[in-house]
Amino acid sequence: MIIPPGTASWNSTLNITKGITLQGATTVTGDHTTAMSAIDGTVILDTIVGSNAFSPVVQVTLNNPSSFRITGVTFQYDPNVTAKNQNGAVIVGGTSNNFRLDHCHFSLLYGGHLEITGSIFGVIDHTIFDVRSGTSGMINLSHPTYAPSGDSHSYSFGDGSWTDTAQFGTNRFIFVEDVTITSYGANSTDGVIDSSYGGGRWVARYCQFNNTRALAGHGTESSGRARGCRAVEAYNNNFIINSKFDLGEARSGSRLYYNNTYAYTNGYIPSTPVITCYRLESPFKYWGGASGNSPWDYNDNTDQTGNGFGGGSNGLYASGTDNSGITGNTFLTDTTNNLSKWRFPNGATVPARGYLVVFASGKNRTNVVGRLHTNFQLNSSGEYLALVDPRTNVVSDFYPLYPPQQTDISYGRDRADPSLTGYFLTPTPGTDNSTSGGGFGPEVQFSKPSGTFTTASNTSSNDLHGIVSTCGPP
């Protein structure tokens, strides 16, 4: 099916259910050895999103043994429509193992660019993604109905993908290769390849990533039933980053990263790829928390890897204590406009089940063998205060500000329920917070100024009980 040269907008989604090639006149030159560029011959504007934020420009539903290809098409934002596409301008689903999207250009779309779901396998290659600021989850790859080879069961939610091993080195992935992704934003989630639940499997290789951390993937931590990302492999990619990002994030599944090159242009020292388990922080519906007592966190000593070794003596879930390193890109700040205002110095640690005292004095002392002091002072009348992780995500804060402070009275979070905050009559720096109180009433004020009274007089106060006092001579 040939789309002629020119610029067009479609009034409704193009639904494709047959094994065809959709071909336009856009050309993309270059690969991982040379800079890639596009000449936009066939341009399709994403106009449909203006009337339905969940409608794609192209919807492909294709099952085996059919194959499908999209080539030579530019998908571009409509200047008259700024609504965000909540899924993707192009959505591909079904069971086909022969899908290809190549020599295309995704140009500054609002919202999602490309979503692949079902149990689709294939390749995305020689394609340029120019990503607008604020566009997270630009490519979303998931495999909710994946089934292991030879398995005739019907799966959903990514269960089949988790039933299978990682399958590194096989064709059981979506391959993203010879692709250039450029993010024009400063958010750590702009321009990422994501697997937002559903057992996603993908490989990124020989790609150029400009100002994006690129490698992401959700875990089994949603409010619903869906499973997390299953397996990601990334190698021979080149990253050039000028914003304060880490080197990627892994929230579930198996990851294999090697031979990637990273260049940071602003002198910022990045943290390594972040391995995060949000179920350690709080429980989620259906799956609970990762406490070691959940049936999903049992110690597994079976041979899951196929290399003769099982889960080990500690199994998949090992509990214990250790000091917490906060070296490098962890921050404290007193302003929402600069989340990295004061950085914890190299070598700073929090003892296991312990605390680290930092003085907000404005003295900026960062010698870890002495007392740590921030480069800002806190206002006793109240202001913003936050702890920020290496991805500049706020871990904990007092927003919009903590209340006015009192001499020799501390303020903080309840140790049993951190969502509760209040004053502590007994300050305990460096140890657990004591029992919190409900707060303080305003300073008592009387309706009449002080002085000597020779006759009876009614005087009211603003105390919490609304007491009316009668004052007179003795």
N, C-alpha and C positions, 0 to 999 in steps of 0.2 A: 504494500500500500504506500503510494508516493504522496507526500505532502509538498506542494510546490513552494518555491521561494517566496518570501514576503513575510509580513507581520499580520497575525490574525488573532482574534479572541473567539472562543467557543461559548455558546450559550448553555451548554450542558456537557456532562462528562462523556468522553469517548470510552465506551465499554468494549473490551476486546476479549473474546472467549475462544478464538481460533489461533492456530499456530501460523502466524504471519510475521513479516518484517514491516515495521513502521519506519519509513525512511524519509528524512528531510534533506535540505541542501546546506545545512551548517557543516563547516569543516573545522577540525581540531588538529593542529600540528604539534609535534614534539612528543617527548616521552620522559622517562625518568633520567635520561642522559642529557636532555636539552630542555630549555624552558618551553612550556606549553602555551599556546595561544589559540583563540577561536575567531573565526569569521562567521558571524551570525547570519546564515542564509535563510533559514526557516525559523521564525520566531513565533511562539505561541504564548500569549499573555495569560497570566493566571487571573482571569476576570471572574470565574465562577465562585471563588472564595468570597466575593462580596455579597453573594446571596445565601451561601451555605458554607460555613467555616470548616465543615468536615468533608466537602466534596472535592475530589481530585480533578485534575485536568484529564488524566488518562487512568483508567482502571483496567488492569489485566487480571483475568482469572483463568489459569491454564493448568491442565493436568497432564501427567505422563500418558503417552510418550511424546506429546506435542512439544515443539520448541518455539521460542519467541525472541524477537530482537527489536530494540528501539535504537536507531542510529541517526545522526545528523540533524538533531532537533535542539533548538534553544528554548528553554522554559524560562520565561521572564516575568517579573512583576508588572502589574498593570498600574501606571502612574495615577490612575483615578481610584484605585482600590488599595486600602492599607490594612484591611482585615487580615489576621494571621490564619494560615491554613493549619488546622489542628492535627492533621495526619500527614499528608504529603501531596505535592502536586502530581506525583506519579505513585500509584500504589500497585504492587504486584503480589498476587496471592495464588494459591493452588498447590499442586504437587509436582510441577515440572522440574526436572533436573537439567534443563537445557535453556536457561535464560541468559540473555546478554543485553546490556545497555552500554553503548560505546559511542565515542565521538559526539557527545552531547555537551551542552553548556547550560548550567543552572545559574541564572543571573539575578542575584539580589532579591530572591523571593521573600515574601513575608511568611514566616512560619516554616513548617516542614517542607523538605524538598522531595525526599524519596523514602517510601516505606515498603519493605518486603516482609511478607508474613506467610503463614501456612507452613509448607515444607519445601520452599523453593530453593534450588541450588543453581549457581551459575556465576557470572562474572560481570563486574562493572569496571570498564577500562577506558583509557584515553578520553576522559571526561573532566571538565573543569567545573568546580563549584565555587562561585563567588558568593560569600555568605554575609548577609546583612547583620548588623549589630543586634543582639538580643535574640538570635535564632539558635536555640539549643535543640539538640536532637535532630540535627539537620538530615542525617541519614539514620533511619531506624530499622534495624535488622532483627527479626525474631523468627522462631520456628515452633509455634505452639502445637502444630499437628505432626511434627517430626516423629518418625518411627525408625528404630534400628533396622539395618538390612536384614531381610528375612523374617521380620516381625510383622505379623498380620493384624495386630491389635490396632484399634483406633484410639488415638491419644488427643488430648487437648491441654492447654495451659503450659505446654512445654514439658510435660511429664515424660514423654517418650525420649526427648533429648537428654534428660537426666537419667533415664534408664540406661542409655548407651554410654560407652566410654568417650573420651574427648575426641578420638578419631583424627588426631593430628597426622598430617601426611596423606590424607585421603581427599576425595572430592566432596565430602559431606559438609561443605561450607559455602558461604557467599564470598567470592574473592573480589577484593577491591584493589586494583593494581593499575599502575601508570595513570594515576589520578592526581590532580592538583586541587587542593582545597585551601582557599584564602579567606580568613575571617577578618572583617572590618570592624569588629567590636573588641571590647576589653574584658568581657565576661569569660570566666573559665569554662563555661559550657557552650560558648559560641563555636559553631562549626565542628561539633564532635560527631563521630560515628558512635551510635548508641545502640544498645539492645535493651529496650524498655520492657523487660519481662518476656516470658514465653520461650526460654531455653535457646536463645539466639546463638548462632555459630558463624564466625566470620574471620577472614584473613585479610590483613592490610599489608601490601608489599610493593616496593618500588614506587612509593607515592611521595609527593611533595606537599608538606603541610606548613602553611604560612600563618603564624599567629594563632594557632589553635593546638590544644593538647591532644585533640583528635580521638584518643583511645579511651572509651568509656564503657559503661554497661551497668544496668541496674541489678540489684540482688533480689532475693526472695523477701521483699520488704514492703510490698504494696498493701493497700487496704483490701485487696481481693485475693483470689486463688492462684494467680499466675506465678510461675517459677521465674527465677533469675536467669541471667546470661549464663550459658553453658561453657563455651570455649572461644578464646580469641588468640590468634597468632599474629604477630607483627614483626616484620624483618625488612632490612634494606630500605627503610624509609628515611627521609630527611626532614627535620623540623627546624624552622627558623621562627623564633618567638620573640616578640618585643613587649609582652605583657607579663604580669606576675602570675604565671601558671606553674603547676607541678607538671610532672612528665606523664600524666595519665592517671586513671583510676580503675581499680578492680574491686567490685563489690560482690562478686560470686563467680563460681566456676573456675576453670583452668586457664591460665595465661602463659603464653610462651613468647617472650620478647627478646630479640637479639639483633645485633648488627645494625642498630638504628643510630643516626647521627643527630645531635641536638646542638643548635647554636642560639644563644640568647644575646640580643643586640643591645640591651640596656644595662648590662653589668649585673643583672639580678641573678642570684645563685638559686637555681630551682631545687625543690625537694624531689626525691625519687618518686617513681610511680606509687600512688597511695593505695594501700590495701585496706579496705574498710568493710566492717561487718556491722550494719546498722541494727541488727537484731541483738547485738551486745548492749546497745544503748537503750533500747526500749522494745517491748513485745509488739508483734503485729498480728492482726486478725488471721486466724487459721494456723499460723506458724509459730506464734508465741515468740519468746525471746531465746537467745542462744546462751542458756545458763548451764548446759551440760545435763540438765534433768529432762529436757524436752525429748520426746521420742525421735525427733529429727536429728538429734545431736549425739546419737549413741556411738560408743567406741567400736570402730569397724576394723577388724583384723584380717579381713579377707583380701584376696589379691585383686584389687580394683584396677591396677595399672598394667597387668599382663607381663610384668618384668620379674615375677617371682617374689615380690615384696608386697606385704599387706599394708594395712594402715599404721603398723608399728605398735609398740607397747602402749602408747597413749591414744591410739586410734585417731579418728577424725577430729575429736574434740579433746584438747588438752587444757586442763585448768592449772592455775598456779599464780604466783605473784612475781613481779619484777619491777625494777625502777622504770619510770616512764620518761623517755627522752623527749624534750621539747626543743632540741637544738635546731637552730636555723630559722625557718620561716613560720614561726608561731608568734602571734602578736597580741599586744594590748593596745587599746585605743580609747580616747574619750570623745571621739567624733565620728559620725557616720560618713563624713566626707573623706576620711583617710583611715581605712581599716588596718593599714600596716604601719601605724604611727610609731610604735615602739616594738622592736623585735627582741625576743628572748635570745641571749647570747649563746654561742656554741658552748656545749658542755653543761648547760643548765638541765637539771633533771628533777623530777618529782619522785620522792621515795615511794616504794610500794605501800599503798594504803596511807600515804602521808600527804604533806602539804608543802608548798613553796611560798614563802612570804616575799612580796614585792612591794616596795615603798613608792607610792605615787607622789614623788617630791619635786620632780622637775630637774633633778641633779644628773640624770642619765648616767648612772654607774652600772657597768656591765661586766665587772670582774666576778666570775662565778665563785671565787673563793671568799668573797665578801658579800655584803648585802646588795641586792639588786635594787636599783632605783630607775623609774621611768623618766622619760624626757618631758613629761607633762605632770601638772598638779591637778588634784581633784578639788572641785568647788564644794564647800560645806553646805551650800544652799541647794545642791543637787545638780547633776548633769548626767550625760550618757557615759556608760562604761561597758566595754565588751572584751571578751577573749575570742581571738580569730585564728582559724586554722590555716595551714599553708596554702589552701585554695581560696583564701580570703572569704571563707564562709564563717559566719558568726556562730560560734559554738555555744556561747552563753553571754547574755547581756542584760543590762537594766535599761529598758526602753519604755518611754522616751527618755526617762531619767530616773535616778534614784531619788528618794525624798530628802528633805533637809536632815543633816546629821547633828548629833548631840555629843558633847564632850564625854569621853569614857564610855560611850555606848556604841556598839558595832551594829552593822546592818548587813544582811546577807540572805542566803537560801537555807531553808529547812533541810537538815541532813537526811531525813526520812522521805520527804517529798520536795525535791528541788523546785517544783513549780510554785511553792509557797515561799514568800519573802517576808521579812520583818526585822524588827530591832532585836538585839540580844543584850540583855542587861549586864551580862558578864562577857566582856570581850575575850576571845580565845585565839589569838593569832598563832598559826602554826599547828593547831589541833582542830578537832571537830567543833563545829558550832554548838553552842549551848542551846537551851530551850528558848524559842523566839517568843516575843510578845506581840501584842496586836498593834502597837504604835503609840504615839504620844498625842495628847490633845493640844490645842493651841494654848498659847500663854494667856493666863486669866486677865481679863480686862473688866474694869468697873465703869458703871455709867457716870460716876462723878469723880472728879480728881481728888487726890489726897488732900487732907487738911484737918483743921479742928472744928468739930461740930458741937454746938451748944444746945441744939434741939434735935428731936427725933427726925430721921430722914430715911426714906426708902431708897435702897440702892440695889440695882440688878447687876449680875455678872454673866459672862458668856461661858461659864464652866459647863461641863458635859451634862450636868443634871438640871440646869436651868434654875438654880436656887436663887431665891430673892431674900436678901439679908436686910434686916432693920437695924440701923445703927443709931445710937443716941448716947447721952451722958450716962455715966455709971450711976 
